Amino acid sequence: MKYISTRSREKEYNFGEVFLKGLADDGGLFIPKSIPRLSNDELTKLSKLNYKDLAREIIYLFSKDTITKDELSSIIEKSYSKFSVKEVVKITNINENSLLELFHGPTLAFKDIAMQFIGNLYDHYLKDNNKKINIVVATSGDTGAAAIDAIKGKDKMNIFVLHPHNKVSLVQRKLMTTVKEKNVFNIAIKGNFDNCQNIVKSMFADFEFSNSINMSAVNSINWVRIIAQSVYYFYSYFKLNQNINFSVPTGNFGDVYAGYLSKKMGLPINKFIVATNQNDILHRAIYSGNYEVQKVEETISPSMDIQVASNFERLIYDIQNQDSEKTKSIMMDIKNNNKYKIDEESLIRIKDSFLSESLNESETLQVIKKIYENQKIILDPHTAIGYGAMEKLKIQKDCVVLSTAHPCKFPEAILKAIGKNVNLPNNLSNILKEKENFSIIENNIDKVKTYIAASLAS
């Protein structure tokens, strides 16, 4: 399989290059030249597999030019050995719908599912390489902890994680900043997640700097994150065996795009609900065609406090009939003017697969309270937004709500909603007492580059 950039079809890449680079040199995102379409017979065969074997078959479709199926099996087995449930994810009933629990990994968030795999995949591609990879990643809360857990202690990698200072939950921050391995560097940026993400993308665009440190990315811009996350859409569809919708708490559009990929591969999913908090740029874009950046507001669902959704570029490329020049022009327009008006024909195409809704803070707390009182299930704020969006759209059954994080990661919000504390699991409870180690830096790319260069030189 060959890959290209969303902004240029001229240069082709293989899977290994796409994985290690993360972001294309022209600033675009990697995408396959063509997406494999599975037949009904192939889907039937896949439906009989357990989660790990299913992951092997799906990921192999995109990676077989540079890795064998046996190597892939070994990486997947190692990646999911630390998960607390045998099948990696768990499906539970909630009224006439389902919760897809994705938080059974080591940092209690859905990001672990792709990130554990990515950490071990780096080992595979670097085993015969004398170079060190330096991961630079922006996080709105969960990505950083998951990436650190997957990469800490690996001798051919360093990881630099940028998080918005005082804008992630205490538990989210401590999961990152109490890690003691020497290849982990935490940077608190005086700004919001979009500032962090912009710094990382700008560093990639600075070829002299990014090449000098052998820089790579594990944000959801990395195509491997997308294909690893697409697996649980296949798995849950096969288990429920019906024409279903998925409601996806959405910030950077990566997780819901992974579902869209599975649909493009032939999985007969009905609709994807893009569920946002009051930072609702994606809801506005899908509902009315107005993709317009506004000020980021801090909420109790910090992983969704985003206004510039990087993965939306992959959808723009798709609805523009894979026209890279049009996509490049639209992305430059967004960068220069902070807005993009989706034309009517494109919006019709988007609405063929997507619905959207948003919840404010009060509505989110009410969902947590109602579900606890009626079902004795505690939802984290992000999952509550997924559930609440489904209700606001009056979808009463046959919907899978992605449960993206354990509620213990957001104790203040849960206490406010139901008056109860949710404790961390015993194996993580010590982090609240551990000493933190992070550097606070201005929202300035040059200062961040100076910090990284100095850290690597020491």
N, C-alpha and C positions, 0 to 999 in steps of 0.2 A: 504494500500500500504506500502511495506517495502522498505527501502533505504539501500544502501551499499556505501562504499568508492570506488573510481576509483582504489585504490591501494590495496584493500583487500575485498573479498566477504564474509569473515568469520562472521563478526559482522553485525547485522541488527539493523536499527533504525526506529522509527516512524517519522511522519511529524514534530511534535512538537520538537523532539530532533534535527532533521536536521536543523530546523529553528533557534533554540536558540544557537546551537553550531556553525553553519556557516561553519566551516572547520573540517574535520575528524581528529581524534587524530594522524593518521599516515601521515598527511600532504596531503592526497588526497582530492578530491572534492566529495560531495555527489551526488548520481545518483539513480534513481529508479531501483529496481531489474528488472522490466519490464515496458516499457512505454505503456500506453493504446492506442489502435488503434481504431479510430472511424469509424463506418460504414457510407456509403453514406446517409442512413436514419437519422443517428444521426447528421451528418454534415448539412443536410437539416433543421432539427429542430433548430440547433444552429444558422443558418443563419437568422432566423426570429427574433432574440433577439436584444435588444439595448445593448450598450457597457457594462453597469454595470451588467446586467443579464448574458451576455456572460461571463464576468469575473468570476462571481459566479460559473457558470457551469464548466468552464475550470479549475479553481483553486480547486474546490471541488473534481475533479477527483484525485488530488494529496494529498489532505488533509483530506479526510472524516474519517480517523481513529481517528482524535483528535479534530474535530470541526464539528458543525452542519451546515446545509445549511442556516438556519435562522441567526445564528451567523455570518456566512460569509457575508451574504447580508448586515447586519448592519455595519460591518467593511468596506465593499466596498463603501457603501453609504456615510459614514463619510469621507472616504479617498478621494473621488472625489468631495466633496462639495465645495472645494476652486478652482476648475478648471474654467477657463473663458469660456469654451464651454460645452454645455450640454452633448455631447457624448464623452467627455474626449479628443478625438483626432479629427482632421479635415483633410479631403481629398480634395485637390485642383488640378486642371488640370495644367499641364505645357507642352506645345506642345502636343505630342501624348502620354504623360506619366502622372504620378501622383506624387504629393508630399504628403506624409503622415506627417502632422504637429503634432509633439509630444511634443511641448513646451508650452502648455497652462496651465501648473501647476504653483504653487507659486514661483518657482525659475527659470522658463522659460527654462527648459531642460527636455529631455525625462526621465531622472532619477526620476523625480517626480512621474511618473506613478507607478513605483514599490515601491518607497521609502515611499510615503504617506501611502500606504497599509501596508508596513512593520512596520512603526511606530505605527499604530493602532493594528496590529497583536501582537506586543510586549505587549501592554496593555492587550489584551485578555489572553495571556499565563501567564502574571505576576500578574493578579488580585488577585489570591489566594496564592501568593508566597511572602514571607517576604524578599527574597534576592533582591539585586540591580544588574542589568545587566550593565556592562561597555562595550559600543561599541567602538571598535578601528578600524578606517577605513582609508585607503589611497585614495587620490583623485588626479586626473590629472586635475581637474577643476570643473566639474559639480556634481560629486557624493557627495562631501563634503557638498556643499550648500543644496542639496536635502535632505541629511541625517539629517543635522542640523535642517532644517525646520520641518522635520517629527518628530524629537525627542526632540527638545527644550522644556523645561518646564515640561517634564514628570517626575514624582517624583520617579519612580523606575528605572530610567536610567540616566547614564552619557554618553557623547559622546566625544571621542578624535579623532580629524581629523588631519591627517598628509598630508600636501601638499608641493610640491617642492618650496622652497623659490625663489621668483621672477621669477617663471616659469609658472604661471597661469595669465590669464588676470586680469586687475584691477577690473573689475566688478565681475568676478568669485570670486576673493579674498574677496572683500567687502561684498558680499552676505554671506560669512562665518564669517568674522572677526568683523562685526559690531553687531552681535547678542549678546544680553545682558543677556540672561538667564544663571543662575549659573551652570547649568549642561552641558554647552558647553565649550570645551577646544580646541583651535586651535594651532597646532604645525607646524611651517615652518621648513622643513628639508633642510639643506645645501646639496642639491643633486638633483636628478631627480625623476620622479614618480616611476621608477623601484626600486630605493633605498627605497622610502617610502613603496612600496608594499612588498619588501623583509623584512623590519623591522616588518611589521604587521604579515606576514606569519611566521617569525622566533619567534615572541612572542607567536603565537598559538602553535608552536612546543615545546616551553618551558612550559611543563605541569604544573610545580610548580607555575610559574608566572601566566599563563593564568587561572588556576583554582583558584588561590588565589584572583584574582580580578573578577571572574565570567565573563570572557571575551566573547564577541560575535562579529560577523562580519556582515556588511551590504554591503560589496563590492559585485560585481557580482559573486563572488565565492559562495555566499549564494543562494541556490537553489530557494528560494522564489522570488528572483529578476528575475530569468529566467522564471518561470511560469507566473509571473505577466506581463512580457514583451511579452510573447508569445501571449497574448490575442489580441494585436493590429494587429498581422499578420492574425489571424482568421477574425477579424472585417473588415480589409481592403480587404481581399480576397472576403468575402461575399458581400461587397458593390460594388466591381468592377466586380465580377462574371465572371472571365475569367482566362485563363492560364497565370499567370503573373510571372515576375521576381521581386526580391527585391534588390535594391542597398543600402548597409548599411555602413555608415561611421564607421570604425572599429578601436578600440584600443586594448581592453582587450578581445575581441571575445565574450563577454557576450550577446550583443544585437543580433548579427547575429546567435549565437547559439540558442537563444530563437526562432528565425525563423526556424532553422533546427529542433528544437523540434516539432514545429507545423507541419512540413512536416512529421516527423516520426509518428505523431499522425494521419496522414491520409489526411492532407490538400494538394491538388495536386498542389503544387508550382513547378515551373520549376527550376530556378537557383537563388542562392544568390550570389550577387556580393560583395566580400570583398574589400571595398574601403579604401585605406590607404593613409596617407601623405608620406613624404620621409622617415619616420621611418617605413620601408616597410617589416618588417620580415614576416608578414603574407602573403603578396603578393608573396614574394620570395618562401615561403614554398608551397603555393598552385600552383604557376606557374611552379616551377622547383624542388620542393621537398627539398629545402635547408632551414631548419629552423635554422638560425644562428644569434646569438645575436651580434649586432654591437653597436657602440656608439649612444646614443640618441641625436638627433638634436632638438633644439628649433625651433618651427614653429608658424605660425599664427593660427594653429588648435591644441592648446595645449592638449586638451583632448585625442588626438591620439599620443602624444609623448611618446610612449611606445615601448619597445623591447621584454619584456617578457609577453606574453599574457596568463594570468592565465587560462582562460576558454578553451584554446586550448586543455588542458588536457582531457576535456570531449569528445572532438572529437577524440583524440588519442585513448582513451579507446574504443570508438565505432568502429573505423576502425580496431582496434586490436581484433575484435570479442568479446568484453567485457572481455578480458583477463587482469585481474588486475595485475598479476605478470609481464607481458610484459609492461603494462603501467607504473608500478612502476620503472622498469628497465630503460625505456626511459626517465622518468622524472628525475631520478638520473643522467643519462647521460647528460641531458640538464643542470642540476645544476652544474655538475663537469666540463663539457667541453664547455658549452655555445653553443651547436649545436646538431642537430639531422637530419640525412639524412633519409627522408621518402622513404620507399621502393616502388618499382614501382606498386605493387599490391595495396598498401594502397593509393598511389597517384591517381590511377584510381578511387578508391572508393570516394575519396574526390572530384575529378573533376566531379563526377556524380551529385553532388549537388552545387558545388561552382565554381565560376569564381573569378578572382581577377585583380585589377589594382591599380596603385598608381599615385599620382599627386605631383609635386613639388610646391614650393611657387608661382612661376610665373604663372603656369597653374591654380592654385587655384584662384588667383586674376583675371585672365582672365575669368574664369567661372562666378565669381560674377559680373564682369563688363558686360559680354555678356548677361546674364539673365536679369540684370536690364535694359539694353538698349532695349532689344527685348520684354521682358515680363512685365517690371515694377515690378518685384518681387525681393526682396533683400534676398539673401541666406547668412546664416552664413558660415564661412570657412569650417566647417565639412560637412554641407549639400552640399556645392559646390563640395567637393571632391566626395561625393556620386554621384552627377549629372555628374561630369566630368569623373569619372570612367566608368559610363554607356556609355557616348559618345565615349570614347576611345575604348571601346569594340564593338562599332558600333551597339548597341542595340537602335533601333529608336522608338519603341513603346512597349506598354504593360509592362512597368516597373514602379514599385513604388519606389521612392527615399525617404528614411527615413530622414525627416527634424528634426534634433535632438536638435537644440537649437535656441533661438530667436537671430536674428542678433545684437540686442542691447548689447549683452554680449561681443561683439568683436568690439568695436567702432573704434579702430585703424586700423584694417584690412579692415573694410567697408569703412572708409574714404580714405584709400590708394587705394582701388579698384574703387570706384565710385565718390569720392570727396564729399560725403555727410555724415552728422552725423545721426545716428539712436539713438533716445532718449529712455531711460528707461521708462517703464510705470509709471504713476504718483504715484502709490502706492509703487514703489521701488526707485524713484528718490532721496529720502532723504539719501540713503546709501552712496552716494558719498561724503557727508559732515559729516557723522557720524564718531566718534572716533573708531579706530580699536583696537582689543585686541588679540594678538597672541604672542607666544614665539618662538624664533629662536633657534634651537638645531642642533648640529652637526649630521652628518650621522653616528650615533652610537646607536646601540640598547640598550646598558646599560644606556646611558644618557636618552633615551626616557622612559625606564622602571622606572628609578629613578624619572623622572618628573611626570609620571602617578601615581606612588605610593605616592609621596608627595602631589599631588593634591587631592587624595582620603583621605589622612590622615588629611588634613587641615579642 
